[in-house]
Amino acid sequence: MMAMAENAQIESDIESILETKGLAQTLVTISENGVEVLVGSDSISDAEKAQIEDTVKRKADVEISDIVISLMNPVNTEVVEEP
């Protein structure tokens, strides 16, 4: 149970750091298999990928090979009224 709470804090810390670096829509999940970072964008630059990898590697103490970055095209949630 303690490990889950610790992982939740690390996930939150990584999300906060990434937000300060301009990646506001991220979801980080730590498991025994590594770390998955879901980015709410349909693309990221090489520099953004490097920032994600560096942040996750440092905070979660994992190797880059244990990091999976997935992209998710944000859903348009704007309400459009029909005429």
VEXTIMI-796775 format. One record per atom (N, C-alpha, C): x, y, z; residue in one letter. Coordinates in steps of 0.2 Angstrom, whole numbers, padded with zeros to 4 digits, always signed. Example, Ala and Ser with C-alpha at 12.3 -4.5 7.8 and 13.67 -1.06 7.14 Angstrom:
REM VEXTIMI-796775
+0066-0028+0039A+0062-0022+0039A+0066-0016+0039A+0064-0011+0035S+0068-0005+0036S+0064+0000+0039S
This chain:
REM VEXTIMI-796775
+0004-0006+0000M+0000+0000+0000M+0004+0006+0000M+0010+0006+0004M+0014+0012+0004M+0017+0013-0003M+0019+0008-0007A+0022+0009-0013A+0017+0012-0018A+0011+0011-0017M+0006+0014-0022M+0005+0021-0020M+0005+0023-0014A+0005+0030-0012A+0011+0034-0014A+0017+0030-0014E+0023+0033-0016E+0023+0034-0023E+0020+0029-0027N+0020+0030-0034N+0015+0036-0036N+0010+0036-0033A+0005+0041-0034A+0008+0048-0033A+0012+0049-0028Q+0015+0056-0027Q+0020+0057-0033Q+0024+0052-0035I+0029+0053-0040I+0025+0054-0047I+0020+0051-0048E+0016+0052-0054E+0014+0060-0054E+0011+0062-0049S+0009+0069-0048S+0014+0074-0049S+0020+0072-0046D+0026+0077-0047D+0028+0077-0054D+0028+0072-0057I+0030+0072-0064I+0025+0076-0069I+0019+0075-0067E+0014+0078-0071E+0014+0086-0070E+0016+0088-0064S+0017+0095-0062S+0023+0098-0065S+0028+0094-0065I+0034+0097-0069I+0033+0097-0076I+0030+0092-0079L+0029+0093-0086L+0024+0099-0088L+0019+0100-0084E+0015+0106-0085E+0019+0112-0085E+0024+0113-0080T+0028+0119-0080T+0032+0120-0086T+0033+0114-0090K+0037+0114-0096K+0033+0115-0102K+0026+0116-0101G+0022+0117-0107G+0018+0111-0109G+0018+0106-0106L+0014+0100-0107L+0009+0099-0102L+0004+0103-0103A-0002+0103-0098A-0006+0097-0097A-0007+0094-0103Q-0012+0088-0103Q-0008+0081-0103Q-0005+0079-0097T-0002+0073-0097T-0005+0069-0091T-0004+0062-0092L-0006+0057-0087L-0001+0052-0086L+0002+0052-0080V+0008+0047-0079V+0005+0041-0075V+0007+0035-0077T+0006+0029-0073T+0012+0025-0072T+0014+0024-0066I+0019+0020-0064I+0017+0013-0063I+0020+0008-0066S+0018+0001-0064S+0025-0003-0064S+0024-0010-0062E+0030-0014-0061E+0034-0015-0068E+0030-0013-0074N+0033-0014-0080N+0037-0007-0083N+0036-0002-0079G+0039+0004-0081G+0034+0010-0080G+0035+0015-0084V+0031+0022-0084V+0028+0023-0090V+0021+0024-0090E+0018+0026-0096E+0016+0034-0095E+0017+0038-0101V+0015+0045-0101V+0011+0046-0106V+0005+0048-0105L+0000+0049-0110L-0001+0057-0111L+0001+0059-0117V+0001+0066-0118V-0005+0068-0123V-0009+0073-0120G-0015+0075-0124G-0013+0079-0130G-0010+0076-0135S-0008+0080-0141S-0008+0075-0146S-0009+0077-0152D-0008+0072-0158D+0000+0072-0160D+0004+0076-0157S+0011+0076-0159S+0015+0080-0154S+0021+0078-0153I+0026+0081-0149I+0033+0082-0153I+0036+0087-0151S+0043+0088-0154S+0048+0083-0151S+0054+0083-0154D+0059+0079-0151D+0062+0082-0145D+0061+0089-0144A+0063+0092-0138A+0059+0090-0132A+0052+0090-0134E+0047+0088-0129E+0048+0081-0127E+0049+0077-0131K+0050+0070-0130K+0056+0069-0125K+0062+0073-0127A+0068+0072-0122A+0066+0075-0115A+0062+0080-0115Q+0060+0083-0108Q+0056+0078-0104Q+0051+0075-0108I+0047+0070-0104I+0052+0064-0102I+0056+0062-0106E+0061+0056-0104E+0065+0058-0098E+0068+0064-0099D+0073+0066-0094D+0069+0067-0087D+0063+0070-0087T+0059+0071-0081T+0057+0064-0078T+0055+0060-0082V+0053+0053-0079V+0059+0049-0077V+0064+0049-0080K+0070+0046-0078K+0072+0048-0071K+0073+0055-0071R+0075+0057-0064R+0070+0056-0058R+0064+0058-0059K+0059+0057-0054K+0057+0050-0052K+0057+0046-0057A+0054+0039-0056A+0060+0034-0055A+0066+0036-0057D+0072+0032-0056D+0071+0026-0061D+0070+0027-0067V+0069+0021-0072V+0074+0023-0078V+0075+0018-0082E+0079+0019-0088E+0074+0021-0094E+0077+0025-0098I+0073+0027-0104I+0069+0021-0108I+0072+0016-0108S+0069+0010-0111S+0063+0007-0107S+0062+0010-0101D+0056+0008-0097D+0050+0013-0097D+0051+0018-0102I+0047+0024-0102I+0043+0023-0109I+0036+0023-0109V+0032+0023-0115V+0028+0030-0115V+0029+0033-0121I+0025+0039-0122I+0020+0038-0127I+0014+0039-0125S+0008+0038-0130S+0005+0045-0131S+0003+0046-0137L-0001+0052-0139L-0008+0051-0140L-0012+0056-0138M-0019+0055-0138M-0022+0062-0141M-0025+0062-0147N-0028+0068-0150N-0033+0070-0145N-0033+0076-0142P-0038+0078-0138P-0045+0079-0141P-0050+0076-0138V-0057+0076-0140V-0059+0084-0140V-0062+0086-0145N-0065+0092-0146N-0072+0092-0141N-0071+0095-0136T-0077+0095-0131T-0081+0102-0132T-0080+0106-0136E-0084+0112-0137E-0091+0110-0139E-0095+0114-0136V-0102+0113-0138V-0104+0117-0144V-0107+0114-0149V-0109+0118-0155V-0116+0117-0156V-0119+0123-0156E-0127+0123-0156E-0129+0123-0163E-0134+0119-0165E-0136+0118-0172E-0141+0124-0173E-0141+0127-0179P-0145+0133-0180P-0153+0131-0181P
